[in-house]
Amino acid sequence: MAVTTRETMDAAFSEIARDGFEGVLVTGSTMFNERKRIASLALAHRMPAQAIIGEMARESGILFSYGQDFPEFFRKAAVYVDKILKGASPADLPVEQPTRFKLVVNLETAKALSLTVPTSMLLSADEVIE
């Protein structure tokens, strides 16, 4: 179920909990400003949540995130902007794929959900919030 507005969040979480879903995946950036609300609804419905933006696990309480390193992405974007402002044609610049992905695990949220995070996941995490 796609949720794209704040007004549909409560109903969406209630519906997926009622339908027996056991977790939620938060994708895209349209709801980034609602990350704390998403995390609190997931916790209230006893649902583990995963996001693709590290800040959602770090600052908001999402259980874990795995996705590209956004600060690195923005630094690379600034280099492209600089090249374009200096006269480079955007069509001549190469398309780049992310090369670094970050795993952030929030153990506070895991504890609140009575979940045990596998040691292998903790060892491979870039950041663990305790």
N, C-alpha and C positions, 0 to 999 in steps of 0.2 A: 504494500500500500504506500503510495507516494503522499507525503505530507509536505505541503509547500507554504502553509500559512500558520501563524500562531493559533488562530481560532480553531483549527482542525486537530491540534495536537492531543488534547484530552480525549476526544472521541476516538482518535486513531489508536491510542494506547489502550483504552478500554476495549476496543474491538479486537485488537490483536491478542490481548490477554484472554478475552472470552473465547476466541477461536483456537486457543491452545498453543500459540506460538511461545517459544521459550527464550527468545532473544530478539534484539533489534540491531539493524545495521544502519548507521547514519552516514549517508554519502552526500557529496556535493557541498556547495558553500552557501546555498540560499538560506539555510537555517542556522548558519554559524552564529549569528547573534542570539539565537535561542538555545545555545548549548547548555546553559545551566538548567533551563526549564526541561530540556530533553533528558538530561541526566537525572533530575529529580523525579520526573514521570517514570523513567525506566526503573529507578530504585523503588518508587512507590508501588509499582506493579511487579516487583521482584524479578525483573528482567535484565539479564546481562546485556550491555550495549557495547557495540564496537563502532569506531569511527575511523575515517581516513585522515583526520587532522589531529596531530599530536596534542595541540592545545586543548582539545576536548577532553582528553584523559587527564592531562596535567592540571588544568584550571577548573574543570567543570564537574569531574567525577564520573565520566564515562569509564567503564571497566578497562578497556584498552583501545589503543589506536594503532593502526599500521598503515603507513602511507608515505608518500614522498616527503623529503625534507623541505618544507615550505620556505624557511629562511634562505636556504641555498637556491631554491627556485626563484625567489624574488631578487636575489643578488644577480643571477644569470639574466633575468629580465632587464635589470638596470643596464647591464653590459649591452644588450641588444638595443635598448632605447638610445644609449650613447652612440652606438654605431650608426643608427638611423639618423639621429640629429646631426651627425657629422657627414651625412650624405650617402650612406650605404642604402642600397635598395633592399627593402624587406624580402623581396622575392629571391635575392641572392644569399640570404642568410640561411644556414642549415637549420632544419627542424631537429630539436634535441628531445630525447626521452629522459625521464628521471634516472639517475644512476645510483641514488642513495635513498633508501627507504628506512624509516624509523619505526621501532616498536616501543610503545610506552604502555606500561602496565600499572594500573592503580590498585594497589593492595588494600587500601582503605575501603574501596568499593567492593572488592572481592570479599572482604571480611563482613561488610554489611549485608551482602547477598549469601553469606555462609558458603562461599565457594573456595576451593583450594586451587591455586594456580600451579600447574606443573613446574617443577624445578627447571626442566629444560627450557620452558618459556621464559622464566625469570633470568636464566643464564644468557639467553639470546637477546634479551631486551636491551635497548639503548638507554632506557630510563625506567626506574621502578619507583613509584610513589608509595611511601610507607606511612 
